[in-house]
Amino acid sequence: FLFLSTTVWQQHLFDRVIDPMVQHVQTLIVAVQNAMDINGQIAPLRHLCLVGGLASSPYFQHRMHTAFGKGSTHNLSIRLPRKPILSVVDGALRLGLKPNYIPTRKVKYTYGIAVDRTVDKVDPQRLPADWIETHSYIHTNTQQKTVRNLFGAFIQKNSSVDLEQAIEKTYRRFHQKEKRSKIRIYHSVDVDPYYIQDTHTALADATIEFPADYHDLPFVVQFFFGDTVIRAKVKYPQNGDKQEVIKDVPLKFYDRSHTNIHVVN
């Protein structure tokens, strides 16, 4: 037999997992209580349903009842199915039989790339006081003062995206002499970030190669969120009788823990 102190069992095993969950549920409750329904009304929150493997734990149930149940400040009715683990089994089975079972998702973060812009296209009011001075350079091809490390968002936090929907964003290379363009993908908890901050997480790098016969400046990057990892393609618009060219863009992720799509289903 293995004997554990209740202090070790609770504080170092269970509470390390459950405490963040309680805080997260509190955040969700505040968000739901302030959300309007389709009629523009705010309906009171009355019930909390516990599902999943951890919901089978009596200690977890006790913590949920204490924090959110009757007699607490939230005074919610806690609902517990007879076999809460079945919700996980059911969801895994449905997704296995039909991978596109969830056709639409909401992205949890704002995604974008680091971009450089000529100083005349930058809003200094949205930047720290010394940003332009410390993050500017003279571009070798255009000979114009250019500001680096601005956040070019291609999809904003809480936006809905379909399974195989291409999120398209048009970018421009500075000059026809540029044979390739490197992009770095970031995500941010902010809805509309304007410049790259220390709190923004770099997810991946990619290099866009321009064909020798492509002489235009704009190019279109397509981002896909339907898989377990972000995918990207590049599209070179063509004029006249030339056929449009679309190519896959390999993404080099910084950390495999960051390859997963951050979504709220």
Order of alpha helices (4+ residues) and beta strands (2+ residues): alpha-beta-alpha-beta-alpha-beta-beta-alpha-beta-beta-beta-beta-beta-beta-beta-beta-beta-beta-beta
